[in-house]
Amino acid sequence: MITRVMLTSRRLSGPLIEIRVGSGDHIQSFCVPEGLITSRSPFFANALDGTKWREGEERLIHLPDDYPNVFSSYLQLLYQGNLPIRKSINPSTKDKVAISKEVSKLMGEEMTLLADLYVFVEKIQDISSKCLVLTAFVESSTHKRADGLYYSPNSRTVKTLFDGTTNTDPIRKWLVDLHVLYSKESWIEGSTIDDFSVDFLFQVTKEFTSSRNQAVKGTRPVKDPAPYIAKMRGLEKKGKE
């Protein structure tokens, strides 16, 4: 699946902090080793600075605008270095319509989780996790699953990623490349113009126009996350200068 990230005992030791995720009746509390989460996220490292913020003194961080299931997946990424993607289905029927609906539901759920997770790690400034989630997107959309199918990002996934990232984010470029090269009519079935980001539609149109005379599909890097991750690392380096 995804390359594992090795954890040191230093990151897993030390004091625990409490992170409360969600709002209203949907709040979930997580206890996390401080060293684990601050070593990856400048956002959390800054929030836990007791000289600047109350959260640092209380060892308690509130994330009311985020989802518990997304944060739980983030912790899985920190602890295990992988994500729960590329599941296969065991259809209980041979009805092609029923199977198609079951597959579409599964694809939608997993792509939605990846999109929400990518936006979350963008928010907390965890570049390493962004690279892993981008890799997960590439793997899930270009590697055939055990049931012989491929994942494809739906309109909700695309809109979430475009609404939650900046213009220069590599995930945007990858989404545009993927749609220009491999999109099918089934990818947008049931969607309307309002379901898509205007920026995405503009970029796809622009790319279609500029790539008319380019070589065939095999020459483009959409199946390899390396060029997109290299761009992400370059943006990270530029931001630190």
Rosetta blueprint (number, residue, H / E / L):
1 M L
2 I L
3 T L
4 R L
5 V L
6 M L
7 L L
8 T L
9 S H
10 R H
11 R H
12 L H
13 S L
14 G L
15 P L
16 L E
17 I E
18 E E
19 I E
20 R E
21 V E
22 G L
23 S L
24 G L
25 D L
26 H L
27 I L
28 Q E
29 S E
30 F E
31 C E
32 V E
33 P E
34 E H
35 G H
36 L H
37 I H
38 T H
39 S L
40 R L
41 S L
42 P H
43 F H
44 F H
45 A H
46 N H
47 A H
48 L L
49 D L
50 G L
51 T L
52 K L
53 W L
54 R H
55 E H
56 G H
57 E H
58 E H
59 R L
60 L E
61 I E
62 H E
63 L E
64 P L
65 D L
66 D L
67 Y L
68 P H
69 N H
70 V H
71 F H
72 S H
73 S H
74 Y H
75 L H
76 Q H
77 L H
78 L H
79 Y H
80 Q H
81 G L
82 N L
83 L L
84 P L
85 I L
86 R L
87 K L
88 S L
89 I L
90 N L
91 P L
92 S L
93 T L
94 K L
95 D L
96 K H
97 V H
98 A H
99 I H
100 S H
101 K H
102 E H
103 V H
104 S H
105 K H
106 L H
107 M H
108 G H
109 E H
110 E H
111 M H
112 T H
113 L H
114 L H
115 A H
116 D H
117 L H
118 Y H
119 V H
120 F H
121 V H
122 E H
123 K H
124 I L
125 Q L
126 D L
127 I H
128 S H
129 S H
130 K H
131 C H
132 L H
133 V H
134 L H
135 T H
136 A H
137 F H
138 V H
139 E H
140 S H
141 S H
142 T H
143 H L
144 K L
145 R L
146 A L
147 D L
148 G L
149 L L
150 Y L
151 Y L
152 S L
153 P L
154 N L
155 S H
156 R H
157 T H
158 V H
159 K H
160 T H
161 L H
162 F H
163 D H
164 G L
165 T L
166 T L
167 N L
168 T L
169 D L
170 P H
171 I H
172 R H
173 K H
174 W H
175 L H
176 V H
177 D H
178 L H
179 H H
180 V H
181 L H
182 Y H
183 S L
184 K L
185 E H
186 S H
187 W H
188 I H
189 E L
190 G L
191 S L
192 T L
193 I H
194 D H
195 D H
196 F L
197 S L
198 V H
199 D H
200 F H
201 L H
202 F H
203 Q H
204 V H
205 T H
206 K H
207 E H
208 F H
209 T H
210 S H
211 S L
212 R L
213 N L
214 Q L
215 A L
216 V L
217 K H
218 G H
219 T H
220 R L
221 P L
222 V L
223 K L
224 D L
225 P L
226 A H
227 P H
228 Y H
229 I H
230 A H
231 K H
232 M H
233 R H
234 G H
235 L H
236 E H
237 K H
238 K H
239 G H
240 K H
241 E L
